[in-house]
């Protein structure tokens, strides 16, 4: 893997965030909280921390 290549799992996490910016999925609550969004954010954060090492 090259330094500039983003793993597929991280790209998918970005797609999840982009989707939830405009739409709701069946898992979204009325307050707007969604487990899928939390998982995506956690994966992206972990990836950035890994890259900074």
mmCIF file as Biopython writes it, N, C-alpha, C and O atoms, coordinates in Angstrom:
data_model
#
loop_
_atom_site.group_PDB
_atom_site.id
_atom_site.type_symbol
_atom_site.label_atom_id
_atom_site.label_alt_id
_atom_site.label_comp_id
_atom_site.label_asym_id
_atom_site.label_entity_id
_atom_site.label_seq_id
_atom_site.pdbx_PDB_ins_code
_atom_site.Cartn_x
_atom_site.Cartn_y
_atom_site.Cartn_z
_atom_site.occupancy
_atom_site.B_iso_or_equiv
_atom_site.auth_seq_id
_atom_site.auth_asym_id
_atom_site.pdbx_PDB_model_num
ATOM 1   N N  . UNK A ? 1  ? 0.847   -1.166 0.000  1.0 0.0 1  A 1 
ATOM 2   C CA . UNK A ? 1  ? 0.000   0.000  0.000  1.0 0.0 1  A 1 
ATOM 3   C C  . UNK A ? 1  ? 0.897   1.235  0.000  1.0 0.0 1  A 1 
ATOM 4   O O  . UNK A ? 1  ? 1.855   1.322  0.768  1.0 0.0 1  A 1 
ATOM 5   N N  . UNK A ? 2  ? 0.579   2.170  -0.856 1.0 0.0 2  A 1 
ATOM 6   C CA . UNK A ? 2  ? 1.357   3.403  -0.903 1.0 0.0 2  A 1 
ATOM 7   C C  . UNK A ? 2  ? 0.872   4.360  0.173  1.0 0.0 2  A 1 
ATOM 8   O O  . UNK A ? 2  ? -0.190  4.162  0.763  1.0 0.0 2  A 1 
ATOM 9   N N  . UNK A ? 3  ? 1.651   5.386  0.419  1.0 0.0 3  A 1 
ATOM 10  C CA . UNK A ? 3  ? 1.333   6.334  1.485  1.0 0.0 3  A 1 
ATOM 11  C C  . UNK A ? 3  ? 0.062   7.126  1.188  1.0 0.0 3  A 1 
ATOM 12  O O  . UNK A ? 3  ? -0.634  7.531  2.119  1.0 0.0 3  A 1 
ATOM 13  N N  . UNK A ? 4  ? -0.251  7.355  -0.072 1.0 0.0 4  A 1 
ATOM 14  C CA . UNK A ? 4  ? -1.406  8.186  -0.410 1.0 0.0 4  A 1 
ATOM 15  C C  . UNK A ? 4  ? -2.677  7.388  -0.678 1.0 0.0 4  A 1 
ATOM 16  O O  . UNK A ? 4  ? -3.742  7.974  -0.873 1.0 0.0 4  A 1 
ATOM 17  N N  . UNK A ? 5  ? -2.582  6.102  -0.690 1.0 0.0 5  A 1 
ATOM 18  C CA . UNK A ? 5  ? -3.762  5.293  -0.990 1.0 0.0 5  A 1 
ATOM 19  C C  . UNK A ? 5  ? -4.614  5.097  0.267  1.0 0.0 5  A 1 
ATOM 20  O O  . UNK A ? 5  ? -4.098  4.766  1.334  1.0 0.0 5  A 1 
ATOM 21  N N  . UNK A ? 6  ? -5.894  5.301  0.127  1.0 0.0 6  A 1 
ATOM 22  C CA . UNK A ? 6  ? -6.826  5.142  1.241  1.0 0.0 6  A 1 
ATOM 23  C C  . UNK A ? 6  ? -7.472  3.764  1.155  1.0 0.0 6  A 1 
ATOM 24  O O  . UNK A ? 6  ? -7.961  3.380  0.093  1.0 0.0 6  A 1 
ATOM 25  N N  . UNK A ? 7  ? -7.482  3.013  2.260  1.0 0.0 7  A 1 
ATOM 26  C CA . UNK A ? 7  ? -8.093  1.683  2.240  1.0 0.0 7  A 1 
ATOM 27  C C  . UNK A ? 7  ? -9.589  1.745  1.906  1.0 0.0 7  A 1 
ATOM 28  O O  . UNK A ? 7  ? -10.255 2.749  2.155  1.0 0.0 7  A 1 
ATOM 29  N N  . UNK A ? 8  ? -10.084 0.674  1.352  1.0 0.0 8  A 1 
ATOM 30  C CA . UNK A ? 8  ? -11.486 0.597  0.950  1.0 0.0 8  A 1 
ATOM 31  C C  . UNK A ? 8  ? -12.420 0.797  2.146  1.0 0.0 8  A 1 
ATOM 32  O O  . UNK A ? 8  ? -13.465 1.434  2.012  1.0 0.0 8  A 1 
ATOM 33  N N  . UNK A ? 9  ? -12.059 0.270  3.291  1.0 0.0 9  A 1 
ATOM 34  C CA . UNK A ? 9  ? -12.901 0.409  4.473  1.0 0.0 9  A 1 
ATOM 35  C C  . UNK A ? 9  ? -13.072 1.873  4.870  1.0 0.0 9  A 1 
ATOM 36  O O  . UNK A ? 9  ? -14.150 2.277  5.305  1.0 0.0 9  A 1 
ATOM 37  N N  . UNK A ? 10 ? -12.020 2.662  4.721  1.0 0.0 10 A 1 
ATOM 38  C CA . UNK A ? 10 ? -12.080 4.088  5.053  1.0 0.0 10 A 1 
ATOM 39  C C  . UNK A ? 10 ? -12.877 4.837  3.990  1.0 0.0 10 A 1 
ATOM 40  O O  . UNK A ? 10 ? -13.652 5.734  4.322  1.0 0.0 10 A 1 
ATOM 41  N N  . UNK A ? 11 ? -12.704 4.492  2.743  1.0 0.0 11 A 1 
ATOM 42  C CA . UNK A ? 11 ? -13.502 5.114  1.682  1.0 0.0 11 A 1 
ATOM 43  C C  . UNK A ? 11 ? -14.990 4.838  1.896  1.0 0.0 11 A 1 
ATOM 44  O O  . UNK A ? 11 ? -15.826 5.723  1.716  1.0 0.0 11 A 1 
ATOM 45  N N  . UNK A ? 12 ? -15.308 3.612  2.278  1.0 0.0 12 A 1 
ATOM 46  C CA . UNK A ? 12 ? -16.695 3.253  2.546  1.0 0.0 12 A 1 
ATOM 47  C C  . UNK A ? 12 ? -17.241 4.041  3.733  1.0 0.0 12 A 1 
ATOM 48  O O  . UNK A ? 12 ? -18.402 4.451  3.728  1.0 0.0 12 A 1 
ATOM 49  N N  . UNK A ? 13 ? -16.413 4.252  4.744  1.0 0.0 13 A 1 
ATOM 50  C CA . UNK A ? 13 ? -16.841 5.047  5.897  1.0 0.0 13 A 1 
ATOM 51  C C  . UNK A ? 13 ? -17.177 6.478  5.470  1.0 0.0 13 A 1 
ATOM 52  O O  . UNK A ? 13 ? -18.150 7.057  5.954  1.0 0.0 13 A 1 
ATOM 53  N N  . UNK A ? 14 ? -16.377 7.047  4.566  1.0 0.0 14 A 1 
ATOM 54  C CA . UNK A ? 14 ? -16.678 8.388  4.050  1.0 0.0 14 A 1 
ATOM 55  C C  . UNK A ? 14 ? -17.989 8.390  3.278  1.0 0.0 14 A 1 
ATOM 56  O O  . UNK A ? 14 ? -18.758 9.347  3.376  1.0 0.0 14 A 1 
ATOM 57  N N  . UNK A ? 15 ? -18.258 7.339  2.513  1.0 0.0 15 A 1 
ATOM 58  C CA . UNK A ? 15 ? -19.523 7.247  1.775  1.0 0.0 15 A 1 
ATOM 59  C C  . UNK A ? 15 ? -20.716 7.173  2.732  1.0 0.0 15 A 1 
ATOM 60  O O  . UNK A ? 15 ? -21.768 7.752  2.464  1.0 0.0 15 A 1 
ATOM 61  N N  . UNK A ? 16 ? -20.546 6.462  3.841  1.0 0.0 16 A 1 
ATOM 62  C CA . UNK A ? 16 ? -21.611 6.380  4.844  1.0 0.0 16 A 1 
ATOM 63  C C  . UNK A ? 16 ? -21.914 7.766  5.401  1.0 0.0 16 A 1 
ATOM 64  O O  . UNK A ? 16 ? -23.079 8.144  5.529  1.0 0.0 16 A 1 
ATOM 65  N N  . UNK A ? 17 ? -20.871 8.525  5.733  1.0 0.0 17 A 1 
ATOM 66  C CA . UNK A ? 17 ? -21.085 9.879  6.254  1.0 0.0 17 A 1 
ATOM 67  C C  . UNK A ? 17 ? -21.748 10.775 5.215  1.0 0.0 17 A 1 
ATOM 68  O O  . UNK A ? 17 ? -22.641 11.557 5.542  1.0 0.0 17 A 1 
ATOM 69  N N  . UNK A ? 18 ? -21.317 10.662 3.980  1.0 0.0 18 A 1 
ATOM 70  C CA . UNK A ? 18 ? -21.904 11.476 2.915  1.0 0.0 18 A 1 
ATOM 71  C C  . UNK A ? 18 ? -23.382 11.116 2.706  1.0 0.0 18 A 1 
ATOM 72  O O  . UNK A ? 18 ? -24.216 12.001 2.519  1.0 0.0 18 A 1 
ATOM 73  N N  . UNK A ? 19 ? -23.695 9.847  2.736  1.0 0.0 19 A 1 
ATOM 74  C CA . UNK A ? 19 ? -25.085 9.418  2.577  1.0 0.0 19 A 1 
ATOM 75  C C  . UNK A ? 19 ? -25.952 9.977  3.703  1.0 0.0 19 A 1 
ATOM 76  O O  . UNK A ? 19 ? -27.044 10.489 3.457  1.0 0.0 19 A 1 
ATOM 77  N N  . UNK A ? 20 ? -25.461 9.877  4.939  1.0 0.0 20 A 1 
ATOM 78  C CA . UNK A ? 20 ? -26.246 10.321 6.089  1.0 0.0 20 A 1 
ATOM 79  C C  . UNK A ? 20 ? -26.347 11.841 6.175  1.0 0.0 20 A 1 
ATOM 80  O O  . UNK A ? 20 ? -27.168 12.362 6.929  1.0 0.0 20 A 1 
ATOM 81  N N  . UNK A ? 21 ? -25.551 12.534 5.439  1.0 0.0 21 A 1 
ATOM 82  C CA . UNK A ? 21 ? -25.664 13.988 5.399  1.0 0.0 21 A 1 
ATOM 83  C C  . UNK A ? 21 ? -26.953 14.400 4.683  1.0 0.0 21 A 1 
ATOM 84  O O  . UNK A ? 21 ? -27.505 15.464 4.960  1.0 0.0 21 A 1 
ATOM 85  N N  . UNK A ? 22 ? -27.428 13.561 3.767  1.0 0.0 22 A 1 
ATOM 86  C CA . UNK A ? 22 ? -28.591 13.912 2.952  1.0 0.0 22 A 1 
ATOM 87  C C  . UNK A ? 22 ? -29.802 13.001 3.153  1.0 0.0 22 A 1 
ATOM 88  O O  . UNK A ? 22 ? -30.923 13.391 2.827  1.0 0.0 22 A 1 
ATOM 89  N N  . UNK A ? 23 ? -29.596 11.797 3.681  1.0 0.0 23 A 1 
ATOM 90  C CA . UNK A ? 23 ? -30.671 10.810 3.792  1.0 0.0 23 A 1 
ATOM 91  C C  . UNK A ? 23 ? -30.649 10.159 5.168  1.0 0.0 23 A 1 
ATOM 92  O O  . UNK A ? 23 ? -29.708 10.325 5.945  1.0 0.0 23 A 1 
ATOM 93  N N  . UNK A ? 24 ? -31.697 9.424  5.439  1.0 0.0 24 A 1 
ATOM 94  C CA . UNK A ? 24 ? -31.768 8.612  6.652  1.0 0.0 24 A 1 
ATOM 95  C C  . UNK A ? 24 ? -31.812 7.144  6.253  1.0 0.0 24 A 1 
ATOM 96  O O  . UNK A ? 24 ? -32.390 6.782  5.228  1.0 0.0 24 A 1 
ATOM 97  N N  . UNK A ? 25 ? -31.203 6.322  7.062  1.0 0.0 25 A 1 
ATOM 98  C CA . UNK A ? 25 ? -31.265 4.878  6.825  1.0 0.0 25 A 1 
ATOM 99  C C  . UNK A ? 25 ? -32.264 4.270  7.818  1.0 0.0 25 A 1 
ATOM 100 O O  . UNK A ? 25 ? -32.745 4.976  8.703  1.0 0.0 25 A 1 
ATOM 101 N N  . UNK A ? 26 ? -32.581 2.993  7.691  1.0 0.0 26 A 1 
ATOM 102 C CA . UNK A ? 26 ? -33.532 2.362  8.623  1.0 0.0 26 A 1 
ATOM 103 C C  . UNK A ? 26 ? -33.044 2.336  10.071 1.0 0.0 26 A 1 
ATOM 104 O O  . UNK A ? 26 ? -33.850 2.169  10.987 1.0 0.0 26 A 1 
ATOM 105 N N  . UNK A ? 27 ? -31.734 2.497  10.294 1.0 0.0 27 A 1 
ATOM 106 C CA . UNK A ? 27 ? -31.184 2.449  11.647 1.0 0.0 27 A 1 
ATOM 107 C C  . UNK A ? 27 ? -31.187 3.809  12.338 1.0 0.0 27 A 1 
ATOM 108 O O  . UNK A ? 27 ? -30.954 3.881  13.545 1.0 0.0 27 A 1 
ATOM 109 N N  . UNK A ? 28 ? -31.444 4.875  11.609 1.0 0.0 28 A 1 
ATOM 110 C CA . UNK A ? 28 ? -31.433 6.223  12.182 1.0 0.0 28 A 1 
ATOM 111 C C  . UNK A ? 28 ? -32.608 6.397  13.146 1.0 0.0 28 A 1 
ATOM 112 O O  . UNK A ? 28 ? -33.726 5.962  12.870 1.0 0.0 28 A 1 
ATOM 113 N N  . UNK A ? 29 ? -32.329 7.041  14.280 1.0 0.0 29 A 1 
ATOM 114 C CA . UNK A ? 29 ? -33.395 7.336  15.235 1.0 0.0 29 A 1 
ATOM 115 C C  . UNK A ? 29 ? -34.031 8.674  14.880 1.0 0.0 29 A 1 
ATOM 116 O O  . UNK A ? 29 ? -33.543 9.389  14.005 1.0 0.0 29 A 1 
ATOM 117 N N  . UNK A ? 30 ? -35.109 9.006  15.557 1.0 0.0 30 A 1 
ATOM 118 C CA . UNK A ? 30 ? -35.787 10.280 15.313 1.0 0.0 30 A 1 
ATOM 119 C C  . UNK A ? 30 ? -34.905 11.472 15.683 1.0 0.0 30 A 1 
ATOM 120 O O  . UNK A ? 30 ? -35.039 12.554 15.111 1.0 0.0 30 A 1 
ATOM 121 N N  . UNK A ? 31 ? -34.005 11.266 16.643 1.0 0.0 31 A 1 
ATOM 122 C CA . UNK A ? 31 ? -33.114 12.357 17.052 1.0 0.0 31 A 1 
ATOM 123 C C  . UNK A ? 31 ? -31.942 12.546 16.090 1.0 0.0 31 A 1 
ATOM 124 O O  . UNK A ? 31 ? -31.182 13.507 16.215 1.0 0.0 31 A 1 
ATOM 125 N N  . UNK A ? 32 ? -31.797 11.630 15.130 1.0 0.0 32 A 1 
ATOM 126 C CA . UNK A ? 32 ? -30.728 11.752 14.148 1.0 0.0 32 A 1 
ATOM 127 C C  . UNK A ? 32 ? -29.508 10.895 14.440 1.0 0.0 32 A 1 
ATOM 128 O O  . UNK A ? 32 ? -28.567 10.871 13.647 1.0 0.0 32 A 1 
ATOM 129 N N  . UNK A ? 33 ? -29.509 10.186 15.572 1.0 0.0 33 A 1 
ATOM 130 C CA . UNK A ? 33 ? -28.379 9.337  15.916 1.0 0.0 33 A 1 
ATOM 131 C C  . UNK A ? 33 ? -28.438 8.050  15.110 1.0 0.0 33 A 1 
ATOM 132 O O  . UNK A ? 33 ? -29.513 7.488  14.900 1.0 0.0 33 A 1 
ATOM 133 N N  . UNK A ? 34 ? -27.277 7.585  14.661 1.0 0.0 34 A 1 
ATOM 134 C CA . UNK A ? 34 ? -27.212 6.337  13.907 1.0 0.0 34 A 1 
ATOM 135 C C  . UNK A ? 34 ? -25.920 5.605  14.257 1.0 0.0 34 A 1 
ATOM 136 O O  . UNK A ? 34 ? -24.842 6.198  14.280 1.0 0.0 34 A 1 
ATOM 137 N N  . UNK A ? 35 ? -26.046 4.331  14.523 1.0 0.0 35 A 1 
ATOM 138 C CA . UNK A ? 35 ? -24.891 3.513  14.864 1.0 0.0 35 A 1 
ATOM 139 C C  . UNK A ? 35 ? -23.907 3.438  13.697 1.0 0.0 35 A 1 
ATOM 140 O O  . UNK A ? 35 ? -22.697 3.406  13.919 1.0 0.0 35 A 1 
ATOM 141 N N  . UNK A ? 36 ? -24.396 3.409  12.481 1.0 0.0 36 A 1 
ATOM 142 C CA . UNK A ? 36 ? -23.523 3.336  11.312 1.0 0.0 36 A 1 
ATOM 143 C C  . UNK A ? 36 ? -22.632 4.570  11.208 1.0 0.0 36 A 1 
ATOM 144 O O  . UNK A ? 36 ? -21.466 4.468  10.827 1.0 0.0 36 A 1 
ATOM 145 N N  . UNK A ? 37 ? -23.181 5.732  11.545 1.0 0.0 37 A 1 
ATOM 146 C CA . UNK A ? 37 ? -22.400 6.971  11.511 1.0 0.0 37 A 1 
ATOM 147 C C  . UNK A ? 37 ? -21.314 6.926  12.576 1.0 0.0 37 A 1 
ATOM 148 O O  . UNK A ? 37 ? -20.177 7.322  12.317 1.0 0.0 37 A 1 
ATOM 149 N N  . UNK A ? 38 ? -21.650 6.448  13.767 1.0 0.0 38 A 1 
ATOM 150 C CA . UNK A ? 38 ? -20.657 6.354  14.839 1.0 0.0 38 A 1 
ATOM 151 C C  . UNK A ? 38 ? -19.519 5.417  14.447 1.0 0.0 38 A 1 
ATOM 152 O O  . UNK A ? 38 ? -18.352 5.720  14.697 1.0 0.0 38 A 1 
ATOM 153 N N  . UNK A ? 39 ? -19.842 4.304  13.847 1.0 0.0 39 A 1 
ATOM 154 C CA . UNK A ? 39 ? -18.817 3.350  13.415 1.0 0.0 39 A 1 
ATOM 155 C C  . UNK A ? 39 ? -17.936 3.975  12.341 1.0 0.0 39 A 1 
ATOM 156 O O  . UNK A ? 39 ? -16.714 3.828  12.378 1.0 0.0 39 A 1 
ATOM 157 N N  . UNK A ? 40 ? -18.541 4.665  11.394 1.0 0.0 40 A 1 
ATOM 158 C CA . UNK A ? 40 ? -17.773 5.307  10.320 1.0 0.0 40 A 1 
ATOM 159 C C  . UNK A ? 40 ? -16.828 6.359  10.883 1.0 0.0 40 A 1 
ATOM 160 O O  . UNK A ? 40 ? -15.665 6.422  10.485 1.0 0.0 40 A 1 
ATOM 161 N N  . UNK A ? 41 ? -17.314 7.181  11.799 1.0 0.0 41 A 1 
ATOM 162 C CA . UNK A ? 41 ? -16.458 8.208  12.409 1.0 0.0 41 A 1 
ATOM 163 C C  . UNK A ? 41 ? -15.301 7.588  13.174 1.0 0.0 41 A 1 
ATOM 164 O O  . UNK A ? 41 ? -14.176 8.082  13.113 1.0 0.0 41 A 1 
ATOM 165 N N  . UNK A ? 42 ? -15.574 6.510  13.891 1.0 0.0 42 A 1 
ATOM 166 C CA . UNK A ? 42 ? -14.530 5.828  14.654 1.0 0.0 42 A 1 
ATOM 167 C C  . UNK A ? 42 ? -13.465 5.256  13.725 1.0 0.0 42 A 1 
ATOM 168 O O  . UNK A ? 42 ? -12.274 5.350  14.022 1.0 0.0 42 A 1 
ATOM 169 N N  . UNK A ? 43 ? -13.872 4.672  12.621 1.0 0.0 43 A 1 
ATOM 170 C CA . UNK A ? 43 ? -12.905 4.111  11.669 1.0 0.0 43 A 1 
ATOM 171 C C  . UNK A ? 43 ? -12.036 5.196  11.044 1.0 0.0 43 A 1 
ATOM 172 O O  . UNK A ? 43 ? -10.826 5.018  10.901 1.0 0.0 43 A 1 
ATOM 173 N N  . UNK A ? 44 ? -12.644 6.316  10.672 1.0 0.0 44 A 1 
ATOM 174 C CA . UNK A ? 44 ? -11.886 7.407  10.061 1.0 0.0 44 A 1 
ATOM 175 C C  . UNK A ? 44 ? -10.904 7.989  11.068 1.0 0.0 44 A 1 
ATOM 176 O O  . UNK A ? 44 ? -9.755  8.268  10.723 1.0 0.0 44 A 1 
ATOM 177 N N  . UNK A ? 45 ? -11.342 8.174  12.301 1.0 0.0 45 A 1 
ATOM 178 C CA . UNK A ? 45 ? -10.461 8.701  13.345 1.0 0.0 45 A 1 
ATOM 179 C C  . UNK A ? 45 ? -9.287  7.758  13.592 1.0 0.0 45 A 1 
ATOM 180 O O  . UNK A ? 45 ? -8.146  8.205  13.711 1.0 0.0 45 A 1 
ATOM 181 N N  . UNK A ? 46 ? -9.559  6.470  13.670 1.0 0.0 46 A 1 
ATOM 182 C CA . UNK A ? 46 ? -8.486  5.492  13.883 1.0 0.0 46 A 1 
ATOM 183 C C  . UNK A ? 46 ? -7.504  5.499  12.720 1.0 0.0 46 A 1 
ATOM 184 O O  . UNK A ? 46 ? -6.300  5.361  12.936 1.0 0.0 46 A 1 
ATOM 185 N N  . UNK A ? 47 ? -7.985  5.657  11.506 1.0 0.0 47 A 1 
ATOM 186 C CA . UNK A ? 47 ? -7.118  5.700  10.334 1.0 0.0 47 A 1 
ATOM 187 C C  . UNK A ? 47 ? -6.198  6.917  10.380 1.0 0.0 47 A 1 
ATOM 188 O O  . UNK A ? 47 ? -5.006  6.808  10.096 1.0 0.0 47 A 1 
ATOM 189 N N  . UNK A ? 48 ? -6.752  8.075  10.738 1.0 0.0 48 A 1 
ATOM 190 C CA . UNK A ? 48 ? -5.925  9.279  10.832 1.0 0.0 48 A 1 
ATOM 191 C C  . UNK A ? 48 ? -4.859  9.140  11.915 1.0 0.0 48 A 1 
ATOM 192 O O  . UNK A ? 48 ? -3.718  9.562  11.725 1.0 0.0 48 A 1 
ATOM 193 N N  . UNK A ? 49 ? -5.224  8.558  13.033 1.0 0.0 49 A 1 
ATOM 194 C CA . UNK A ? 49 ? -4.237  8.344  14.106 1.0 0.0 49 A 1 
ATOM 195 C C  . UNK A ? 49 ? -3.146  7.379  13.649 1.0 0.0 49 A 1 
ATOM 196 O O  . UNK A ? 49 ? -1.971  7.579  13.957 1.0 0.0 49 A 1 
ATOM 197 N N  . UNK A ? 50 ? -3.527  6.342  12.920 1.0 0.0 50 A 1 
ATOM 198 C CA . UNK A ? 50 ? -2.554  5.380  12.404 1.0 0.0 50 A 1 
ATOM 199 C C  . UNK A ? 50 ? -1.589  6.054  11.430 1.0 0.0 50 A 1 
ATOM 200 O O  . UNK A ? 50 ? -0.386  5.794  11.464 1.0 0.0 50 A 1 
ATOM 201 N N  . UNK A ? 51 ? -2.117  6.918  10.564 1.0 0.0 51 A 1 
ATOM 202 C CA . UNK A ? 51 ? -1.274  7.595  9.569  1.0 0.0 51 A 1 
ATOM 203 C C  . UNK A ? 51 ? -0.318  8.590  10.200 1.0 0.0 51 A 1 
ATOM 204 O O  . UNK A ? 51 ? 0.752   8.845  9.649  1.0 0.0 51 A 1 
ATOM 205 N N  . UNK A ? 52 ? -0.678  9.156  11.342 1.0 0.0 52 A 1 
ATOM 206 C CA . UNK A ? 52 ? 0.170   10.152 11.991 1.0 0.0 52 A 1 
ATOM 207 C C  . UNK A ? 52 ? 1.342   9.529  12.724 1.0 0.0 52 A 1 
ATOM 208 O O  . UNK A ? 52 ? 2.277   10.240 13.091 1.0 0.0 52 A 1 
ATOM 209 N N  . UNK A ? 53 ? 1.321   8.228  12.948 1.0 0.0 53 A 1 
ATOM 210 C CA . UNK A ? 53 ? 2.424   7.587  13.671 1.0 0.0 53 A 1 
ATOM 211 C C  . UNK A ? 53 ? 3.674   7.568  12.857 1.0 0.0 53 A 1 
ATOM 212 O O  . UNK A ? 53 ? 4.700   7.066  13.314 1.0 0.0 53 A 1 
#
